[in-house]
Structures are given as C-alpha cells and as structure tokens.
Amino acid sequence: MEAALCCLGVFAIFMLYFALYSRHRLVANSPDEEFAALAEAEEDLR
C-alpha cells in the first residue's frame, strides 16, 4: 500500500510539472503545419 501511494505521489508531481511548465515549452505541430512553415521560410529566402 505504501509503494502505491509513493507512485501516486510521484505521478501527481509529474502531472503538476507538465501542467505548469512543460506544456508551454513543448512543440507539438502537425506535419502539415511544419511543411507550411518550411515553405514560408523558403519563400522568404527568395
């Protein structure tokens, strides 16, 4: 029982870390958005 509570506590800490910090720093673009950004950048170079 104690091990399960420790695991739950660690899980809760990681969920808080993700909710407060990571989700604003991660890049999660779809492939279509990535290709559009690359195409726009190539146009800017010309």
Secondary structure by P-SEA (a helix, b strand, c coil): caaaaaaaaaaaaaaaaaacccccccccccaaaaaaaaaaaaaaac
